[in-house]
């Protein structure tokens, strides 16, 4: 049996909290993600677009379906 007083609690997630990133860090993250999306292969972009449309359609279907 382990002693509960010596067990380590899991560390909090780095994105948890009110001020997770400073403004320069946010700008860098947005730039990095934007470049990655802009340079993604055409097939990847097309497939992700289809999946996004399927999720939107599913949400609309569930929103208007009687219980």
N, C-alpha and C positions, 0 to 999 in steps of 0.2 A: 504494500500500500504506500502511496506517496503522501507526503505531508501537504495538506492544502495551503499551508502558509508559504511553502517554498515553490509552488507551481507558478510559472510565469503566465501572465495574462497576455493575450494576443495584442500586438502593437496596433494602434489605430491606423487606419488607411491614410496615406498621405494626402488624398483628395478630400478627406473628411474635415469638416470645420468650416468656419465662415470665410476665412481668408486663405484659401488653399494655395493660390499662386499670386505672385506679384504681377503688376501690369506688364513689365517686360517679358516675364515668363509666359503670360497668356499670349502676347503678340508672337512670340517665337513658336509656341504650340500651334497657333492658328496658321502661321506662315508654313510651318512644316506640313501640317495636314492638308492645306490648300495645294501645295506643290505636289504632294503625293497623289491627291485626287486628280489634279490637272495632267499628270504624267502617267496615269493608270492606263493599261491597255484597253483598247476599244471593247474587246469581248468582256472583260471584267466589268466595265462600266455598264454595258448593255445588260448583263446578267443581274447586276445589282439593281438596275432600274426596273427590271421585270419583277424581281423579288419585292422591291419597295411598292410597286403597283399592286402586287398580290396582297400585301399586308393592308394597304389602304382599302382595297376591295373587300377583304375579309372584315375589316372594321366597320365598313359601311353596311355590309350584309348583317352583321351582328347587331348594329345599332337599330336597324329597322325590322328585325325579326321579332314576331310576337313570342311571348314566353309560353 
